Amino acid sequence: MYSEQSHKFHGQLFKYATESVVVTNSKGIIVTVNPSALKLFGYTENEIIGQKIEKLMASRFEASHQLHREGFNKNPHNRAMGIGLDLYAMRKDGSEFPVEISLSPFSLNDESYVMAFIIDITGRRKVQAQMLEQKHQLEEITRELKQTNERLEAKVLDRTKVLEEALNEIEKSRKELSEALEKEKELNELKSRFLSMASHEFRTPLTTILSSASLITAYAEKDQQDKRIRHVERIKSAVNNLNDILSDFLSLSKIEEGKTKTDYEVFNLQNIVSEIINDLATIKKPGQAINYVHTGKNEVLLDPRLIRNIVINILSNAIKFSDEGKLIEIKSNIGDNKTVLEFKDQGIGISKEDQQHLFERFFRGSNATNIQGTGLGLNIVARYVELMNGVIETESELNKGTAFKITIPC
């Protein structure tokens, strides 16, 4: 009773199952199908029973499927849904559609059979295709967003760069304006100092010239010749002082305007220094002596005009700021890669406080205010040394003298 009821129950399951079921024998002949399979493929039971299972396959898969079937029959085993390659079935009207097939082998009355459960996965494929398309669209959107982001970042960088350049230009303009204002302020101070200095320095020699010229006319007698000569010498000295002042102004003006350029040539340094010493003999004070020693090579490649002005300026100061009977020493040395000039006097010296301002324009030492000068000489010397890429060093002590050492590469 139970077996008959169970058999009927199984028959009902086969008949009303929503999945398509096709049963084949060991030769691949269809022996039975359920209604769902007939509906899926569009056949009647009489049209499909007894046909090869390949009749339900897409024609392009028939040959390969037969080989797979024969191989499966040699080693029958359960195969779950979705295992294997993509499969396409074919309806009676010739239309193809994708399927998933699971296989379950069984035996009945010593005969081997295979039950195939077939599912139409067209809807799933459409969903998968849509998902794939959406994925591609999402990837494209992501790519476009990335490109847009990169373009925006590039624009931000460009605008940041433009902004930075604008800020740099503003800062540059601010600095230039600040420097211009500072230079204008400095220039106004220099003008004031120049007017003050010029008023004093020009007035003194001019007064001397005027008074001496007037007094000369008073000494008309022959026995007064020595007095006339004394006043003529005073006039010459005053004229020389004026000439020195004008020379300093002219040199400074050329330096400030960038008109002073180096013009290197080979010359004999010892000869130039010796000539300058002879030329300045007329302004030496009584008893003053200049001792000059040269070592190394005789010829050097430098600017002879700048070297001459440097030596004249420092040596003139040594004579001016030293008392009668004092010794002035000069040393020069030409090596393989540098030229050294050393000057040493026994003059009034320079205080420690004044030494830090020594090479500034119009600077006069606190102990030199009563000695004639423009305060430009050492500033010009320092600028000339700088033009030749050299350095100048100073050592000094009040009332014991001053030493300068100038080193210039050559």
Secondary structure, 3 states (H helix, E strand, C coil): CHHHHHHHHHHHHHHHCCCEEEEEECCCEEEEECHHHHHHHCCCHHHHCCCEHHHHECHHHHHHHHHHHHHHHHCCCCECCCCCCCEEEECCCCCEEEEEEEEEEEEECCEEEEEEEEEECHHHHHHHHHHHHHHHHHHHHHHHHHHHHHHHHHHHHHHHHHHHHHHHHHHHHHHHHHHHHHHHHHHHHHHHHHHHHHHHHHHHHHHHHHHHHHHHCCCCCHHHHHHHHHHHHHHHHHHHHHHHHHHHHHHHHHHHCCCCCCCCEEEEHHHHHHHHHHHHHHHCCCCCEEEEEEEECCEEEECHHHHHHHHHHHHHHHHHCCCCCCEEEEEEEECCCEEEEEEECCCCCCCHHHHCCCCCCCCCCCCCCCCCCCCCHHHHHHHHHHHCCCEEEEEEECCCEEEEEEEEEC
